[in-house]
Amino acid sequence: MYVGLISDTHGVFSEGFRDFLRPVDVVWHAGDFGGTIAFADEIAAFKPLVGVHGNCDGQDVRREYPAHQYLEVQGMKVLMTHIGGSPGHYDLRAQALIDRYQPDVFICGHSHILKVMQDQRNNLLYINPGAAGIQGWHVVRTALRFKIEDGGIKDMEVYELPRG
């Protein structure tokens, strides 16, 4: 499976991101769509969409996209939520989900900071794709794409676009 991962679009899904994500099979969105459900539907019309709602999303998005998703993909357990913190500093709700699901990969957004790192304590790969939108303090907009094969992530690539 070829996955595109974005977060914190805040109502913006630029052509550069569409070009980067065009070859993927599915787009995963780690919350803060930032528009109405119509905006989420626009992304879903582009590629099949799996997502979670974020703290800035309205009730229409929250009805369609849950607070967290647990997926089993190609032999890999994936947990996704919006507010997660980071290894050693997880949000209490995120840590409770990690303890419950014991994922191989934990995905979150919210910080607008791209970070991919191994969490030795929880034995998982931590992924935050940063922010694809223009709202917030970040200077560079980011997205990821990667392949899931044989229970692991391969060929991860980063897309960067200046915010301005």
N, C-alpha and C positions, 0 to 999 in steps of 0.2 A: 504494500500500500504506500502510495506517495502522498504525503501530508503537507499542507501549507498551514502555518500557525501564525495567527495575528491576535492582537489585543488592543484595547483602548483606541478604537477607530474614532469614537466620538463624532459619528456622522459623516466621516470622510473615508472613501475607498477609492483612492487615486488610480489613474491609469498605469503608473509605474508598478504599483502593487498588483494590479490585475495581470500585467505582463509577467511579473515574477511568479505569480501563482497559477498561470494558465496551464502548465503541464501537470499540476497535481491532480490527484483523484478526489480529494476532499479538503475542505478548509475547516480548521478548528479555530474557534474564536473564544479567547479567554476573558470575555466580559468587557463591559462598557462599550456596547455598540454605539450608544450615545445619540440615538435618533429614535424614531418610532419603529414599530414592527415593520413598517414599509421599508426602512433602511436595511434591517436584517434580511428581509425578503429579497432585496436587491442582491445581497451577497449570496443568498441561497439560490437565486436564479443563475448566478455565475458558476457556482460549483456546489455540490452537496455540502451542507453546513451542519456542523456539530458545535454547539456553543453553550456557554453559561452566561447568566446575566451578571452585570456588575452593579456597583453602588450608584452609578449615574443613570442606569436604565429605568425606564418607566414601567408601569404595570403591564402594558401590552407585551413588552419584551419579556418581563418576568413570568408571564403566563405561558409563554412559548419555550423559554429557555430556563432550566432549573439553576439553583445556586451551585450545584456541583454535578459533574458527570463522572461516572466510573465506566471505563471501556476495557474490554479485552480484545486486543488486536494482534493478530499474527503471533500469538503466544506471549504477548506482553500486556501487563496490567498498567493502565493509565488512569490517573486521577487528575481532574481539572476543576479548578474553582477560580474565582476572580481575586479575592483578597487572600493572599497566602503567606506573605512575608518572604523570608529566605532562610536557607539552612542555618540553624543555630538561633534563628529569630522568627520562627513561624508564628503566625496568628494562632491563637488558641483553638479556634474552630478548625483551621487547616490541620493543625497537629492532631486533633481528634480524628479527622478524616483519614490522615496518613496512618494513624494507629489502627483504625478500623479496617481499611482496605489493603494496607501493606503494598502499595503500588511499586512497580519498577520505575515508573516515571511520574513525577508530580509537575503539573503545569499550572501556572497562575499568571495574572497580569497585575494591574493596579499601580505598580511602582513607576511605570514608564521607563524602566531600566532593563535593557537586554542583559540577560545573565543565563548561562548554561554551565552547570557545575555538578560534580558528583557529591552527593550527601552521604558520607561514610556512616554517620550515626544511624540514619534511617534506611541505608542501603538502597538508595534510589538516585535517579538522575533528575535534577531540578532544572526546569526550563521556564524562563519568563521571556517572551518574545519582544518585550519592550512595547512601544506605542506606535501604531500605524497612522494615527490621526495627528492633527495639528494643535489640538487643545492640550495645554500643560506646559511644563517647564523644559522638557527635553529639547535638545538641539537637533538630533538626528532621529528620523522616523525609521522603524525597523520591522522586519518580518523574517520568519524562518521557513525553510522547507527541508524535508528529510524523508527518507524511506524507512519503513518498518519491515524488516525481514528476519525470519528465524528468531523471533523473540528479542530483537535488538534494533537500535536506531543506527542508520548508515547514511553517509553522504549528506550530512547537514550543511546547509548553505544559509548565509545571512544576506538579506537585502537591506540596503541603507539608502535613504533619501533625505536630503536636507529639509528641515521643517519649513523654511521660508519660502 
